[in-house]
């Protein structure tokens, strides 16, 4: 592709094993800045990025491994695989929602409390998901590899407490580093199947 942005999107892969090569502080800040540039509902930017390295990163991997014992296979196996990815990567970036949009949104819109909580929680998730995608693509553009460890949602309360965000909401844990090996990526559905046009 001649368009650099589209080429980066197509090139992005989920990578679970990494080289023992450090990621520079400059590159970490670049991908965090890209995440922070994401669109957010009512521009509340209700996200927090937590960077883990060295001992703190390994402590998170140990937590995930220990919690894997509470689950049956294949869930326990997936959690252990996530822990290995965390250990392998030189840096891990976690993302949590702060709840700020939920708090302010209830003042902005006069809706029933139950509807408002669901509405603004969904918008916080959408906003943070956009930030995570920006982060993944920015990393790819810098020849870095990433993986979004969705399985950790099963232990989200423990992860949030570990991250020092007990009042937030879990969004993502993303190992970042240089790929040990890169596959071709999964085959995507044909666009004719995935898209519909209405006139």
N, C-alpha and C positions, 0 to 999 in steps of 0.2 A: 504494500500500500504506500502511496506517495504522501498521504496525510500522516504526520508523525503521531498525532493523538490516537487516531484509529489503529495505527500499527501497534502502539503500546497496549491498547485495549485487547487487541487480538493476541498479543504475545504473553499476556499475564497468565501465570500458572500457579497452582497451589503446590508448594514445595515443603516437604516435611523433614528433610535432613540437610544440614548446612556445613560449610567449611568452617574450620577453626580460625577464621579471619575476622578481625574486628570491623565493626561498622563505625565510620568516623562520626564524631559529634556533629560535624557540618551536615552530613547526610541525614542523620536522625532529625535534626532541626528542619531540614528541607521537607521531609515527609510529614512531620508534624504540622508544619506551616500549610502544606497542601491540604491536610485533613481539616485544619482550622478554617480554610477558605471555603469549605462546603456550604451550600445553601442550608438554612435552618428556618423552621417555622417561626414567623414573627421576629426573625433575627435574634432569637434568644440564645443561640449557640450553647444549648444546655447539655454540653458534653465535657468530660474531663479525660485527658490523656495521661496515663501513668506509665513511665518508662522504667523497666526493670532490667538490671544487669548484675552480673557476678553473683554474690551470695544471695541477694534477694530473688533473683531469677531462679536460682537453684532451689531455694526454699519453696517457691511456687510449684516447681516441678515435683518436689517431695510431697507437698500437700495433695496434688492431683493423684500421684501414685498411691498415697495412703487412702484417699477417698475412693479409689477404684475398687478397693476391697469390699466396699458396701454394696456393690452392684454385681449382678449376674453377667455372664458372657452373653452377647458380645459387647455389652456396654463397658464392662470392666476393661476389656482389651482395647477399646477405642480410647478410653481415658488414659491407659498406660502409653498408648501410641502418642497421644497429645503431650504427655509428660516428657517423652523422649524428644519430641520436637522442641519443647521449651528448653530442655537441657542442651540440645544441639545448637540452637541459635545463639549468637552472641548478644542479642538484645531482644526483649519482648516488650510490645506496647499493648497495654490494656486500655479499653475504652468503657467508660461508665456514663450513664445519663445522670444528671444532677437533680432532676425534678423541678428545676427553675421554671420551665415552661408551664408545668402543671400548676405551680403556685400562682404565677402571674396570669395565666390564661383564665383561671376561674374569676379573676377580677375584670378581665377584658370582656369576656362574653358571659352574659347572664343565662346560663343553661343549668339544667338540673345537675346536682353534684355527681350522680352516678354516670350520667352521659358525659359530663365535662371531664371526669377523671379518665374515662376510656378514650375520649377524643384527644386530649392533650398528651396522654401517655403514648398513643399511637403516633402522634406528630413528633414526639421526642425520639421514638424509635426510628422513624423515617429520616429525621435529621441526622442522627448518629450513624445510621447505615450509609448515608451519603458521605459522611466524613470518613468512614472506614474505607469505602470504595476509592475515595480520593487518595487515601493513604496507600492502598494496595497499588494503585496505578502509578503514583509518584515513585514508590519503591521500584517498580518494574522499569520505569524510565531511567533510573539510576543504576540499573543492572543488579538490583537487589531482589531477593526472593522472599516470599511471604506465604503464610497460610492462616486462614481465619478459623480458629478452633471452636466451632459451634458446640461441640459436645460438652464443653465446660459449663454450658447453661445448666446442666443437671446438678452442678454443685455451686450455683451462682452465689448463694448466701455466704458460703465459706470463702469463696474467691473475693467477694466484695469486702468482707471483713478483713481478709489478708491485705487487700489493697488500701485499706483505710478509708473505704467509701461505703460504710454500712448502711447509709441512708440513701444511696444512689440505686441505680438499676443496672444490672449487668448487660453489656452489649457485645464485647469482643475481647479476645486475647489473641494477639497476633505475633508469633515469632518472626523475626526479621534477620536476614543475613545473606551470605553468598551461597547459592545453591551448590550442594554437593554433586547433584546430578539433576538434569531437567528432562522430563518426559515430553512427549508430543502433546499431551493434554487430552482431555476427553472429547469425544466426538459430540458436536452440538447438533441439536435438532435443526432440520431445514426450516428456513424462515417461513416457508409456505404453511408449515404446520403451526409455528409459534405465533404468527401474526394474522389478524383479520382486519379488513378494511370495511368501514361502514360509510355509506353515502346517503 
